[in-house]
């Protein structure tokens, strides 16, 4: 409205007109892309926007002739002053809002005009003021979003201190396991991390298509040790042999992937090294394993889809080239309880969707398996576990093995309880000591695997009778350690390390 006493409208009329203008302008400019109005956001309302505010935010600057109105062929100009007022170039009157100046100008052309539509009709340097109002709203929304992100960063700064609390909460969460028949047809609405019920074939009145035998408990020892080192999910491969005559799938070796799931650029190198190690031992890839650190050892929708993909790839072009492929899931931290490894380990295979219902999800089935306990432990496996320990040592997600648990035990005691049933009974004490040396290294201590092998004559004598190496020339056996290539960028080999690894093999009696 006019600051002078010569305004064509009084204060009450200007107030009413401003409300009308604001309402009309709000219909076009205050509606957000989401459909919510500025008034409903609890933020900046239309009537809270003023020229001084837009100037303070840097959208407008004072200037002669910066403001203009085009009405019925007439053009009016005004100066934007430093205090946010508009000075009419035609009459030199001062106006404190776009609406009061707009109704003043329009009444000059049309005395019967009752409203000014200030924000919709007044322009700043050729652009309607509504545009700058919307820019202000957008900036406010961006500030709110940035503030929210800053709060998240602030909270994440204390993530280490909250780690124990988060682990306790996570352990208390009851994971819901969904029955396969409840899922129905595949849908984008389904969460890929949904756990699926996994029952044995006998519950469906079916016969398991093949038997599974873990002929070396050392393979499970490697799986368990690898999984216990970190709160994050780990992945590895299983190798062995497939007997087409007896339909028995034998698992003899586990190959940990010492690489983060997010490090896609390293996966090809790591997988190639594992493939080479499997081929050198004249073994076959027979499966894969991964961990569910705090959730049940039950496959998710994603796990089932991946398993089906692997089964299809392993099928080959004919029945003669067919090799089954199984998955294993291990839960190293089951509600903070000490339990043997096998009680938290699931071996599974999936049935593909029926040909009449190709849109259904594959059905995971629990595979019954037997385990043969080793009388000795492969030096290859000892080296693998040492490299795993080195890979995760000092990592943000590394497990604290001295941390007390609610039941009064520690993560170290939990690991021992899980792995003791898998290690050779005669040499259990030495192997548990080996685990302790890996997790609690002492400066200047000797190579842990050398200590284990040299402390047991029987272990040393059996080393070169490993049937997986029987067909390899003697000179090749000496250069196979470490048998599985670690992520060379994460765990660099040293000359002393190579000497330690070869020392155990070289001192063993020849075949």
Secondary structure by P-SEA (a helix, b strand, c coil): ccccccccccaaaaaaaaaaaaaaaaacccccccccccccccccccccccaaaaaaaccccccccccccccccbbbbbbbccccbbbbcccccccccaaaaaaaaaaaacccccccccccccccccccaaaaaaaaaaaaaaaaaaaaaaaaaaaaaacccaaaaaaaaaaacbbbbbbccccccccccccccbbbbbbccccccccccbbbbcccaaaaaaaaaaaacccccccbbbbbbbcccccbbbbccccccccccccccaaaaaaaaaaaaaaaacccccbbbbbcccccccccaaaaaaaaaaaaaacccccccbbbbbbbbbbccccccccccccccccccccccccccccccbbbbbbbbbbbbbccccaaaaaaaaaaaaaaccccccccccccccccccaaaaaaaaccccccccaaaaaaaaaaaaaccccccccaaaaaaaacaaaaaacccccccccccaaaaaacccccccccccccccaaaaaaaaccccccccc
